Amino acid sequence: MSPRKMRLVVNNIRGKKVGEALSILRYTKNEAGSWLEKLLLSAVANWEYKLDGVESADDYNLFIKLVFVDEAAMLKRFRPATHGRAARIHKRRNHVTLVVENRKQLERDLVAPAEEEA
């Protein structure tokens, strides 16, 4: 999918809460919506995995901190055209970067400074 088409959907979810972004993506008509929905669910699962599966994402108000789309390598193909010519076809691809963050502080980060020194 071309980066331009993907950016149209990405702009709708930038800075939103994860639940709100998922509902936007689920009901978006563009194909990019289904791709981004999978990516967002994967990012939330990765967030939980980094915490050893102890914490649930629902308890920490996850939101989309950063999301952007970069252009990837383009596949170049040729198609026959009239009068014996060849027409170029550019199959564009993209890279999506998505970062989720919690608004509520983690319990392990709330450790008092005196306890750390001991």
Buried (B, 14 or more C-beta within 10 A) or exposed (E): BBBEBBBEBBEBBEEBBBBEBBBBBEEBEBEBBEBBBEBBEEBBEEBBEEBEEEBEBEEBEBBBEEBBBEEEEEEEEEEEEEEEEEEEEEEBEBEBEBEBEBEEEEEEEEEEEEEEEE
